[in-house]
Amino acid sequence: MHDNFWFETQGIPALAIASSEFGQAAIAQRTALGMNDARYLLVPHPIQDATDAEMRAKAHHALEQIIKALTEN
């Protein structure tokens, strides 16, 4: 979320992407930063031990949501 904050304050659309395990942390951080509208996307947990193929599948599944989040006003 801190990177989101920096990019958004520079006028650059940003989207934080995290594992579903960190949804509450994303909400808490964007609130603490005063950016309640900061965009984030949660992908299925776990990430750390996912294989390359599993990560590609997660990315493929999330791609449309990522593009939509970054291009909507």
C-alpha positions in Angstrom: 0.0 0.0 0.0 2.9 2.4 0.6 3.9 2.1 -3.0 0.3 2.6 -4.1 0.3 5.8 -2.0 3.5 7.1 -3.7 2.4 6.3 -7.2 -1.1 7.7 -6.8 0.2 10.9 -5.3 2.4 11.2 -8.5 -0.7 10.8 -10.7 0.2 7.2 -11.7 -2.6 4.6 -11.4 -1.5 1.9 -9.0 -2.9 -1.4 -7.7 -1.5 -3.4 -4.8 -1.7 -7.1 -5.3 -1.5 -9.4 -2.4 -2.5 -12.9 -1.2 -6.0 -13.2 0.2 -4.4 -13.8 3.6 -3.5 -10.1 3.7 -6.9 -8.5 2.9 -7.4 -7.1 6.4 -3.8 -5.7 6.4 -4.5 -4.0 3.0 -7.6 -2.3 4.4 -5.8 -1.2 7.6 -2.9 0.2 5.7 -4.9 2.2 3.2 -7.0 3.6 6.1 -3.8 4.5 8.0 -2.4 6.3 4.9 -5.7 8.2 4.5 -6.3 6.5 1.1 -9.6 4.7 1.6 -10.0 4.4 -2.1 -6.6 2.9 -2.8 -7.0 -0.1 -5.1 -5.9 -3.5 -4.3 -6.5 -7.0 -5.6 -6.3 -10.2 -3.6 -5.2 -13.4 -5.3 -5.6 -16.9 -3.8 -3.3 -17.8 -1.0 -0.7 -19.2 -0.8 1.9 -17.5 -2.9 5.2 -18.3 -1.2 5.3 -22.0 -2.1 3.4 -21.8 -5.4 5.1 -23.3 -8.4 5.9 -21.2 -11.5 3.0 -22.8 -13.2 0.6 -22.0 -10.3 1.8 -18.4 -10.2 1.3 -18.1 -14.0 -2.3 -19.4 -13.5 -2.9 -16.9 -10.7 -1.6 -14.1 -12.8 -3.6 -15.2 -15.9 -6.8 -15.4 -13.8 -6.2 -11.9 -12.3 -5.1 -10.1 -15.5 -8.5 -8.9 -16.5 -9.2 -7.5 -13.0 -5.8 -5.8 -12.9 -6.4 -4.1 -16.3 -9.9 -3.0 -15.2 -8.7 -1.6 -11.9 -5.9 0.4 -13.5 -8.0 1.8 -16.4 -11.2 2.8 -14.6 -11.4 6.3 -13.2 
